[in-house]
Amino acid sequence: MLGKIHSNRIVTMPLATGKDKKRIRLHRNVWVVTITSLLTDISSEMIVHLVPLFLSNVLGVRTAVIGLIDGVAETTASLLKIYSGALSDRLGQRKWITVSGYALSTLAKPFLYIANTWSWVLGVRFADRVGKGIRTAPRDALVADSVEPAQRGLAFGLHRAGDTLGAFLGLGLAALIVWLSQSRAESLTRATFQVAILISIVPAVLAVIVLAVGAKDVARANPSAAPSLSLKGFDSRFKSFLLVVVLFTLGNSSDSFIVLRGQERGLNVVQVMLMVMTFNFIYALLAGPLGALSDRIGRRRLILLGWFAYGLVYLGFAFSQTGWQVWMLFGLYGIYYAATEGVAKALVADIVPEFQRGTAYGLYAAAVGLTALPASLIAGILWQGVGTWTGFGASAPFFFGAAMALLAGILFWRLVNKGVRESSSVR
């Protein structure tokens, strides 16, 4: 058996290796958090990709404002990710902080039903992201606390797979709602958007219940003395990793711009939803296997490969001429997510001591979230300009994103050195 078990309640998972079969035992928290994320993403993905279409098609908002909404919501809420992670280190408790974050997002969601201005949408998105800011770092720390080092890639990959499967199912429901409500209409209607919001509330409530009932905090030997909101005392590799993540994220604007690119290249609303479903299917299919692969070949190599795939896909978005090309590229975009999202979180656990883990996940999430505002603003301005300037066109944000991925990849290779775990055989 691999690893020390923190609880008597475990789930076994067979993995075939040649003629031998190793049974990997994962703590139940991994499964509970995965189910919670699955249900939450069924709810959130039913509406999140409809929001830019609602803003553009129903409220007539320009892309710069859409970028502002996405950026402000993510960036402001990200400040909470630092404190909530540090607080969970201080208290030695992850569960109830995580539950409260999911509950707040669930309470905010219904108010989109009555939104009639972009500022109202911004307010609801902000409240939803505050909930995400509260829950993200303690949740990731809870997963990391519950598994051994040799299981981290698998555990985070499984979590990302469940999260993304929920997104796939949520998008399927959204596409069905759009198809039944307005068939092949090119633009989203308010009535369709409101139906999706009402249905999305059910899985959101179930997610909170599953986490509250099923998860348990894991006892830790060295709780932090006090919440720390600084990088003081962290390994230089972690600091370098945050730097390159910020540079990468500066070019990684909201996926709302990919949705709008698909519509701009000729996809109708149902086709846009099916396009995003394709992305989530590939992401969900590969997240677990690629997470487990990082346990064997190393996080660093896999993240670099993922960023390389991202750069190629973004160049493809820039040069795309038809809706089906955007659709195909968005599917391939799932490879980047599967190779990096969960693996990056496993890497953080590799280079940060256990007693700093909640704070580290908060700082990591904040680094990504705080960069979302300039990233989305830059993308919106590059596309449609600001004021009397009309911008460089729809390809510009994607050229910028590909260039930033190249720069970040070079710095990641040079600064985050091979001291980072390169295989599960280390410790």
Secondary structure, 3 states (H helix, E strand, C coil): CCCCCCCCCEEEEEEEECCEEEEEEEEHHHHHHHHHHHHHHHHHHCCCCCHHHHHHHHCCCCHHHHHHHHHHHHHHHHHHHHHHHHHHHHHCCCHHHHHHHHHHHHHHHHHHHHCCCHHHHHHHHHHHHHHHHHHHHHHHHHHHHCCCHHHHHHHHHHHHHHHHHHHHHHHHHHHHHHHHHHCCCCCCCHHHHHHHHHHHHHHHHHHHHHHHHHCCCCCCCCCCCCCCCCCCCCCHHHHHHHHHHHHHHHCCCCCHHHHHHHHHCCCCHHHHHHHHHHHHHHHHHHHHHHHHHHHHHCHHHHHHHHHHHHHHHHHHHHHCCCHHHHHHHHHHHHHHHHHHHHHHHHHHHHHCCHHHHHHHHHHHHHHHHHHHHHHHHHHHHHHHCCCCCCCCCCCHHHHHHHHHHHHHHHHHHHHCCCCCCCCCCCC
